Structure formats: C-alpha cells, structure tokens
Amino acid sequence: MNQYITLLRQNANYRNLWLGSVITQLGDWFNLLASAALLTELTSSGIALSYLFLARFLPLFLFSPLAGVLADRYSRRMIMIVTDVLRAGTVLCFLLIRAPEQIWLLYALTVAQFMLSALFTPARSAVLANVVARNELVTANALDSLTWSTMLALGAFLGGVVAAVFGRDMAFVADAGTFLLSAWFISRIALARPPRQVYKRGAGWREFAEGFRYLWNEPFILGVTLTKAGGSLVWGAINVLEVNFANAIFPLQQPFFTQTLRIADGGTATLGIIYVMSGLGTGLGPLVVRRWLGDAPRRLLTGITLGGILLAVGIGGLSAAPTLGLFLLATLLRTVGSGTVWVFSAALLQMVVPDRFRGRVFAFEFAVLTFTQSLSIIGAGYLQDAGGLDVRTVTAVMAGLGLVVWLLWLIFYAGALRHQRAEAQLRIANMAEEREIG
C-alpha cells in the first residue's frame, strides 16, 4: 500500500486528477439517487426508471467517437475543466423540475449531463499516461479502481443520507458542487502545452477515420481495446441480477437481523452487503494480482487471462450458491476477475498506444463497453421475461457466455505471445547480423 501513498504524495499532477475523480464519483451517486427519488415522486410509471438509465447510457455510446477526436486534437486538461463546469450548471437545472409534465426535462438534462461525461471520460483516461511515469501506470489504474470501489459503497450511503436528511434538492446542489470542485483540482494540473495545429474543415471526420484505421492495422491493440467490452457483455447483466438475488433468494430474514438490528427490508440489506463485497473485490483484487505478477506488458496479458477465468468461475458460483455466504464468496471471485481485467487492460493500452491516438482509442473502448453492457442488461431481461427463465438459470447462461469470451481471449493471448516471440527472434537476428557486418 505504500506505493499508492507515495504516488499520491510525490506526484501532484496525479493527486489532483485523482481528487477530481473522488469528488465527482461521490456526486454521481447523489445525482442518481436524487433523480430516482424525483421520478418516483412525480410518476407512478414502472418504466420511468428504465428510461432514466437509457438516458444515462445512450449518450455515452453516441458521443464517444466525437470525444476521442476532441481528446486527441485539443487540450485534455481544458476539456475536463469545461465539461465539469458545464455539468455543474446542467445538474443545477434539475432544481427546476417540479411537476409531472416536466419529466421530459429530467430526461433531457440527464442526456445533456452524460453527453458531457462522454467527452470527459476519454480525455481523463488518455491524460493519465501524461501525468504518471510508465512504471506507475498499473499503480495509478489500480488506485483508480480502488477509488471507484470505495465510492460504490460510500457514495451510495452518503447520497441516501443527504437525500433523506436534507432533501432531494440538496443532493442536486451537492452534485453540482462536486463538479466545480473537480474542475478546480484539474485546473491545478500542469501539463506541457501541445504544439498548436491548424485544422481544415472536415478534418474531424478524417481524424475519426484515421483512429479506426489505426486500430484495424494494429490487431493487438484492437484486441486489448475490446477486452472490457467482452467482460461487460457478461458482468453488465450480473449488476442487475444481483438485485433479484438479494430480494428473492437471500434477503436477511434471520431473527438476529430482523429483531436485533431492526432491519425492515432484508433484500436491501443483502444488496448492501453484496456491494461491499464487490467493492473489496474490484478494489483490492487488482492490487494483489499486480503484486504477484508485476507490471511488464506480458505479465499484464497474463493478468487479463487470469481475470477472465475468475470472472466466469465467479458467475458460475453465483448461479449455484446455496447460501448467502457462498454467494458472497462467488461475488468476491467475480469482482477480483472483473477488476483485474479493467485495471490491467487500461494500463496496457496506456503503455502501448501512442499519445496522438490515445484519446480516440479510449473513446472507442468506452463506446463499445457501453454498448455491450446495454446488450447484456437487455438480454438478461429478455431471458427472464420472454424466456421465462429464473434468475439462477439466467446467471448460469451468463457464466457460459463468460467462458466463451475467455476462450476467445485465450486464442488472442496465444497469438500475442507468438507474435512477441517472433519479434524477439527478429531483433536477435538483426543484432547478430549487425555484429557480423561490424
């Protein structure tokens, strides 16, 4: 753990970038809970909440290609500052919503907020390699993962407290404040000014196409870029199915919990415990795997392979777990796997992708990730509603899909290793030829 503290203490640029992430992730939970509460108050429609999540996901997919071009063309630091300030203003507009006929405004503001988030995220991912050394990339990504996991538990709790004690409007105000504070932290990051370039009209589309050509001509980088998308095709549905497990199969109904702790809603309590275990897995798992394997690119590939099998085995365990304790153990395995895949693939891309393409590569990764996550959620719902499958069976299907994704990755991994060996042999041969000529 000392290396993470050292990174924060000695690298002021990364410290400010990290503090900005901490505060905005906290605010995101305030916003989600307040938006859900507002929808519940103003409408009795069961599908209204589904539309809210659609309004949050769709802009991330649609605007990511534009975000990649902007992140490679303009100052990433300035993009993050401007989008944070605009998001603060957008969130404050939620205070205008007071009547059921204004529900459209809630969806429109949510779309605007996450359109700006789609611009922020690739710039943030791309700039990370500009503020930390190459040998610190895994450390920085692992710390980001730990931060996200902590906010998963802490942010949901604090957001609920703020909304319950101070009211829904205060949660929106607090969320706006987090964006402004994040903008202030990011403004303190010192980056070298990129050389000024003059762009012709229509150049943006050419840059967009150039990014795709780069990925197409670099199959290794394309494969790594699709890693999270393959994982989210599996874990996206599990995030929804966990709610069914908590409410229908493992609610806390034992006398100790219902009488001693005065728990009225056992399903919600179980879901909270599941989230805590998820936070531990995604946060601490990559740190442990990184300590075991190290930071070399080939080791990162091995870590992704290990993460994929842990993800599939963990989800298989969820489908068969007879008790809450075993379900939590399977959750730990699953999230150690997903966290390792997330951290190691991000660090590997930051190591191998040239800076001038990095924004477009991460934007492509983010767009495909959002798309496959949406497919996973819709597919799980279809299997339950139209297919008539119970939650355990749907989870088992996702475990099988996880094994298929892992096998595809294994084929890619074997090819990558062969390619690396061939390149190494070519370098040795060239060196030997140079010595003979000399």
C-alpha positions in Angstrom: 0.0 0.0 0.0 3.0 2.3 0.5 3.5 2.7 -3.3 0.0 4.1 -3.6 0.5 6.6 -0.8 3.9 7.5 -2.3 2.3 8.1 -5.7 -0.2 10.5 -4.3 2.3 12.2 -2.1 5.0 12.7 -4.7 3.0 13.3 -7.9 1.0 16.5 -7.5 -0.5 16.2 -11.0 -1.8 12.7 -10.4 -3.0 13.7 -6.9 -5.2 16.5 -8.4 -6.5 14.2 -11.1 -7.3 11.5 -8.5 -9.0 14.0 -6.1 -11.2 15.2 -9.0 -12.3 11.6 -9.6 -13.0 11.0 -6.0 -15.3 14.0 -5.7 -17.2 13.6 -9.0 -17.8 9.9 -8.3 -19.3 10.8 -5.0 -21.5 13.3 -6.7 -22.7 10.8 -9.3 -24.3 8.8 -6.6 -26.0 11.9 -5.2 -27.4 12.6 -8.6 -28.6 9.0 -9.4 -30.5 8.6 -6.1 -32.0 12.1 -6.3 -33.1 11.6 -9.9 -34.7 8.2 -9.0 -36.5 9.8 -6.0 -37.8 12.6 -8.2 -39.1 10.2 -10.8 -40.8 8.1 -8.0 -42.4 11.2 -6.6 -43.7 12.6 -9.9 -44.8 9.5 -11.8 -46.1 6.0 -11.0 -44.8 4.5 -14.2 -42.8 1.4 -13.8 -40.8 2.0 -17.0 -39.8 5.6 -16.0 -36.7 4.4 -14.2 -35.7 2.3 -17.2 -35.8 5.4 -19.3 -33.6 7.2 -16.8 -30.9 4.5 -17.2 -31.3 4.7 -21.0 -30.8 8.5 -20.9 -27.6 7.9 -18.9 -26.2 5.1 -21.2 -27.1 6.2 -24.7 -25.1 9.5 -24.8 -22.0 7.6 -23.6 -22.2 5.4 -26.7 -23.2 8.0 -29.2 -20.8 10.8 -28.3 -17.7 8.8 -27.5 -16.4 8.9 -31.2 -16.6 12.7 -31.1 -15.0 12.7 -27.7 -12.0 10.7 -28.9 -11.3 13.2 -31.7 -11.5 16.2 -29.3 -9.3 14.5 -26.8 -6.5 14.0 -29.4 -7.0 17.4 -31.0 -7.3 19.8 -28.1 -6.0 20.2 -24.5 -7.3 17.2 -22.5 -7.0 19.3 -19.3 -9.2 22.1 -20.7 -11.8 19.6 -22.0 -12.1 18.1 -18.5 -12.4 21.6 -16.8 -15.0 22.9 -19.3 -17.1 19.7 -19.1 -17.0 19.7 -15.3 -18.2 23.4 -15.2 -21.0 22.6 -17.8 -22.1 19.6 -15.8 -22.4 21.6 -12.7 -24.7 24.0 -14.5 -26.7 21.2 -16.0 -27.2 19.5 -12.6 -28.5 22.7 -11.1 -31.2 22.8 -13.7 -32.7 19.7 -12.1 -34.0 22.1 -9.4 -36.5 23.5 -12.0 -38.4 20.2 -12.2 -41.5 20.4 -10.0 -44.4 18.8 -11.9 -45.2 15.5 -13.7 -45.4 17.3 -17.0 -41.8 18.3 -16.7 -40.5 14.8 -16.6 -39.2 15.3 -20.2 -36.9 18.0 -18.8 -35.4 15.4 -16.4 -34.6 13.1 -19.3 -33.2 15.9 -21.4 -31.0 17.2 -18.6 -29.7 13.6 -18.0 -28.9 13.2 -21.6 -27.0 16.5 -21.6 -25.1 15.6 -18.4 -24.0 12.3 -19.8 -23.1 13.7 -23.2 -20.6 15.9 -21.3 -19.5 12.8 -19.3 -18.8 11.1 -22.6 -16.5 14.0 -23.5 -14.8 13.9 -20.1 -14.1 10.2 -19.7 -11.8 9.5 -22.7 -9.8 12.7 -22.0 -9.3 11.6 -18.4 -8.2 8.1 -19.5 -5.8 9.5 -22.1 -4.3 12.1 -19.9 -3.3 9.6 -17.2 -0.3 8.5 -19.2 0.8 12.2 -19.4 0.9 12.6 -15.6 2.5 9.4 -14.4 5.6 7.5 -15.4 5.3 4.3 -17.4 6.3 2.2 -14.4 3.5 3.9 -12.4 0.6 3.2 -14.8 -0.6 -0.1 -13.1 -0.3 1.6 -9.7 -2.4 4.6 -10.9 -5.0 2.4 -12.6 -5.3 0.1 -9.5 -5.7 3.1 -7.3 -8.4 4.4 -9.6 -10.2 1.1 -9.3 -9.9 1.1 -5.6 -11.3 4.6 -5.5 -14.3 3.6 -7.7 -15.0 0.6 -5.4 -14.9 2.8 -2.3 -17.3 5.3 -3.9 -19.6 2.5 -4.8 -20.2 1.8 -1.1 -19.6 5.2 0.4 -21.2 7.3 -2.3 -24.5 5.3 -2.3 -24.7 5.5 1.5 -23.9 9.3 1.7 -26.1 10.1 -1.2 -29.0 8.3 0.5 -28.3 10.2 3.8 -28.1 13.6 2.1 -31.4 13.0 0.1 -33.2 11.7 3.2 -32.0 14.2 5.8 -31.6 17.4 3.7 -33.9 16.7 0.8 -33.6 15.8 -2.9 -32.7 19.4 -3.9 -29.7 19.5 -1.6 -28.5 16.3 -3.3 -28.6 18.0 -6.7 -26.8 21.1 -5.3 -24.1 18.9 -3.7 -23.6 17.1 -7.0 -23.1 20.4 -8.8 -20.6 21.4 -6.1 -18.6 18.2 -6.7 -18.2 19.1 -10.4 -17.0 22.6 -9.6 -14.5 21.2 -7.0 -13.3 18.7 -9.6 -12.7 21.4 -12.1 -10.7 23.3 -9.6 -8.5 20.3 -8.8 -7.9 19.6 -12.6 -7.0 23.2 -13.2 -4.0 22.7 -10.9 -2.6 20.0 -13.1 0.5 21.2 -15.0 0.9 19.7 -18.5 3.2 20.5 -21.3 1.4 22.6 -23.9 0.9 20.6 -27.1 2.1 22.2 -30.4 -0.5 24.4 -32.0 -2.0 22.9 -35.1 -4.3 24.3 -37.8 -7.2 22.1 -38.8 -9.1 22.3 -42.0 -12.9 22.0 -42.3 -13.9 18.3 -42.3 -10.7 17.2 -40.7 -12.5 15.9 -37.7 -14.1 13.1 -39.7 -10.7 12.3 -41.2 -9.2 12.0 -37.8 -12.1 9.8 -36.7 -11.5 7.5 -39.6 -7.7 7.6 -39.0 -8.3 6.3 -35.5 -10.3 3.4 -36.8 -7.6 2.6 -39.4 -5.0 2.7 -36.7 -6.9 0.1 -34.6 -7.6 -2.0 -37.7 -4.0 -2.1 -38.6 -2.9 -2.9 -35.0 -4.8 -6.1 -34.2 -3.0 -6.5 -30.9 -4.2 -3.1 -29.7 -7.7 -3.7 -31.1 -7.9 -6.9 -29.1 -6.9 -5.3 -25.9 -9.3 -2.4 -26.5 -12.2 -4.9 -26.8 -11.3 -6.7 -23.6 -13.6 -4.6 -21.3 -16.4 -4.8 -23.9 -16.2 -8.6 -23.7 -16.2 -8.5 -20.0 -19.1 -6.1 -19.8 -21.1 -8.4 -22.0 -21.1 -10.8 -19.1 -20.9 -8.6 -15.9 -23.4 -6.0 -17.1 -26.3 -8.3 -16.5 -25.0 -9.5 -13.2 -25.2 -6.0 -11.8 -29.0 -6.2 -12.4 -29.4 -9.8 -11.4 -27.9 -9.2 -8.0 -31.0 -7.2 -7.1 -33.1 -10.3 -7.8 -30.8 -12.5 -5.8 -30.9 -10.1 -2.9 -34.7 -9.6 -2.8 -36.0 -13.0 -3.8 -33.4 -15.6 -2.7 -31.1 -14.2 0.0 -33.0 -11.5 2.0 -31.8 -11.1 5.6 -34.7 -12.7 7.4 -33.0 -14.4 10.3 -34.2 -13.3 13.7 -30.8 -11.7 14.6 -31.1 -9.2 11.7 -34.9 -8.5 11.9 -35.1 -8.2 15.6 -31.7 -7.2 17.0 -30.8 -4.9 14.1 -34.4 -3.9 13.4 -34.0 -4.4 9.7 -37.3 -4.0 7.9 -36.1 -4.6 4.3 -33.9 -7.7 4.2 -33.4 -7.5 0.5 -32.0 -4.0 0.6 -29.7 -5.0 3.4 -28.4 -8.0 1.5 -27.8 -5.9 -1.6 -25.7 -3.5 0.5 -23.6 -6.4 1.7 -23.2 -7.6 -1.9 -22.0 -4.1 -2.9 -19.5 -4.1 0.0 -18.1 -7.4 -1.2 -18.0 -6.1 -4.8 -16.0 -3.1 -3.6 -13.5 -5.3 -1.9 -13.0 -7.5 -5.0 -12.7 -4.7 -7.6 -10.6 -2.6 -5.3 -8.2 -4.9 -3.7 -8.1 -7.7 -6.3 -6.0 -5.9 -8.9 -3.6 -4.8 -6.2 -3.0 -8.4 -5.1 -2.7 -9.7 -8.7 -0.4 -6.9 -9.6 1.9 -7.6 -6.6 2.1 -11.2 -7.7 2.6 -10.7 -11.5 4.2 -7.3 -11.8 3.9 -4.5 -14.4 5.6 -5.9 -17.5 3.3 -5.9 -20.6 3.4 -9.7 -20.9 2.5 -10.0 -17.3 -0.4 -7.7 -17.8 -1.7 -10.0 -20.6 -1.4 -12.9 -18.1 -3.3 -10.9 -15.5 -6.2 -10.3 -18.0 -6.3 -14.0 -18.8 -6.5 -14.9 -15.1 -9.1 -12.2 -14.5 -11.3 -13.6 -17.3 -11.4 -17.1 -15.8 -12.1 -15.7 -12.3 -14.9 -13.7 -13.7 -16.5 -16.8 -15.4 -16.0 -19.1 -12.4 -17.3 -16.5 -10.0 -20.5 -16.0 -12.0 -20.9 -19.8 -12.2 -20.7 -19.8 -8.4 -23.4 -17.2 -8.2 -25.8 -19.4 -10.1 -25.2 -22.4 -7.9 -24.6 -20.8 -4.4 -27.0 -22.4 -1.9 -26.2 -19.9 0.9 -25.6 -16.2 1.1 -22.0 -16.8 2.4 -21.1 -18.8 -0.7 -22.8 -16.3 -2.9 -20.6 -13.6 -1.3 -17.5 -15.7 -1.9 -18.5 -16.1 -5.6 -19.1 -12.3 -5.7 -15.5 -11.8 -4.4 -14.1 -14.1 -7.1 -16.2 -12.4 -9.8 -15.2 -8.9 -8.9 -11.5 -9.7 -8.4 -11.7 -11.0 -12.0 -13.5 -8.0 -13.5 -11.4 -5.5 -11.5 -8.2 -7.2 -12.8 -9.4 -7.2 -16.4 -10.4 -3.5 -16.1 -7.1 -2.3 -14.5 -4.6 -4.4 -16.5 -6.2 -3.7 -19.9 -6.3 0.1 -19.2 -2.6 0.1 -18.1 -1.5 -1.9 -21.1 -3.3 0.5 -23.5 -1.7 3.5 -21.8 1.7 1.9 -22.2 1.5 0.9 -25.9 -0.8 3.4 -27.6 0.9 6.5 -29.0 -0.2 9.7 -27.4 -1.7 11.2 -30.6 -4.1 8.2 -30.9 -4.8 7.6 -27.2 -8.0 9.7 -26.9 -9.6 8.0 -29.9 -8.6 4.6 -28.7 -10.1 5.1 -25.2 -13.2 6.7 -26.7 -13.7 3.6 -28.9 -13.2 1.4 -25.9 -15.7 3.3 -23.8 -18.3 3.3 -26.6 -18.1 -0.4 -27.2 -18.1 -1.1 -23.5 -21.3 0.9 -23.0 -22.9 -0.9 -26.0 -22.1 -4.4 -24.8 -23.2 -3.6 -21.2 -26.5 -2.4 -22.5 -26.9 -5.6 -24.6 -26.1 -7.7 -21.5 -28.8 -5.9 -19.4 -31.4 -6.2 -22.2 -30.5 -9.8 -22.8 -30.9 -10.8 -19.2 -34.3 -9.1 -19.0 -35.4 -10.8 -22.2 -34.4 -14.2 -20.9 -36.3 -13.6 -17.7 -39.5 -12.0 -19.2 -39.9 -13.6 -22.6 -37.9 -16.8 -22.0 -39.4 -17.5 -18.6 -36.0 -18.4 -17.0 -35.4 -17.9 -13.3 -32.6 -15.7 -12.0 -30.3 -18.7 -11.3 -30.7 -20.0 -14.9 -30.0 -16.6 -16.4 -26.9 -16.3 -14.3 -25.7 -19.7 -15.4 -26.2 -18.6 -19.1 -24.0 -15.6 -18.3 -21.4 -17.8 -16.8 -21.3 -19.9 -20.0 -21.0 -16.7 -22.0 -18.2 -15.7 -19.8 -16.3 -18.9 -20.6 -16.8 -18.3 -24.3 -15.4 -14.8 -24.0 -12.5 -16.1 -22.0 -11.8 -18.8 -24.6 -11.7 -16.1 -27.4 -9.3 -14.1 -25.3 -7.2 -17.2 -24.8 -6.9 -17.6 -28.5 -5.9 -13.9 -28.8 -3.4 -14.3 -25.9 -1.7 -17.3 -27.5 -1.4 -15.3 -30.8 0.0 -12.3 -29.0 2.7 -14.4 -27.3 3.7 -16.0 -30.7 3.9 -12.5 -32.1 6.1 -11.3 -29.3 8.4 -14.3 -29.6 8.7 -13.7 -33.4 9.6 -10.1 -32.8 12.2 -11.0 -30.2 13.8 -13.6 -32.5 13.8 -11.0 -35.3 15.6 -8.5 -33.0 18.2 -11.1 -32.0 18.8 -12.0 -35.7 19.2 -8.3 -36.6 21.6 -7.7 -33.8 23.7 -10.8 -34.8 23.8 -9.6 -38.4 24.9 -6.1 -37.3 27.7 -7.7 -35.3 28.8 -9.8 -38.3 28.8 -6.8 -40.5 30.7 -4.8 -37.9 
